[in-house]
């Protein structure tokens, strides 16, 4: 959970462990219980993780792909994501993931893993409103 929270903070500037700690923990726990979080541990330390957000026969959407700093640049991550991709493609036609356009290192990594660029998107973060000020008419 701390790594997922850190990744969310780096992308959005919002730490989910601060703004919604219970909800964030429940979402992470549910994903683990559903078998949608894939991890590699070495000496009881997390070195790779990826989360399946959506899983259909047509497409599996990955998010939260993370690799420990000491394993970056040595093809360990390529082996992890390639093995995960092979397993997932045995039950789905394709895999989709999003990469920030400014993260050239991640883009190069996924290209090395055989992923293809398909399009551009823009992330918009809306300010969170106080529940007391929200009204529905």
SULZI-V871972 format. One record per pair of residues at least 24 apart in sequence whose C-alpha atoms are under 10 Angstrom apart, sorted by the first residue. I is the first residue (numbers start at 1). J is the second residue. If there is no record, write none. Layout:
# SULZI-V871972
i->(I/I)
j->(J/J)
This chain:
# SULZI-V871972
i->(1/1/1/1/3/3/3/3/3/3/4/4/4/4/4/4/4/4/5/7/7/7/8/11/11/12/12/12/13/14/19/36/37/37/37/37/38/38/38/39/39/39/39/39/40/40/47/47/47/47/47/48/48/48/48/49/49/49/50/50/50/52/52/52/52/53/54/54/55/55/55/55/56/56/56/56/56/57/57/57/57/57/57/57/58/58/58/58/58/58/59/59/59/59/59/59/59/59/60/60/60/60/60/60/60/60/60/60/61/61/61/61/61/62/62/62/62/63/63/63/63/64/64/65/65/72/73/73/75/75/75/77/77/77/78/78/78/78/78/78/79/80/81/81/81/81/82/82/82/82/82/85/85/85)
j->(25/27/28/29/46/49/64/66/67/68/28/49/50/51/63/64/65/66/64/64/65/66/64/100/123/123/124/125/125/125/128/62/62/63/64/65/65/80/84/65/66/67/80/84/67/80/71/72/76/77/80/76/77/80/81/77/80/81/80/81/84/88/95/96/97/97/95/96/88/91/92/95/91/92/93/94/95/88/89/90/91/92/93/94/89/91/92/93/94/95/88/89/91/92/93/94/95/96/85/88/89/91/92/93/94/95/96/97/94/95/96/97/98/95/96/97/98/96/97/98/99/97/98/97/106/109/105/109/109/112/113/109/110/113/109/110/111/112/113/114/113/113/109/110/113/114/110/112/113/114/115/113/114/115)
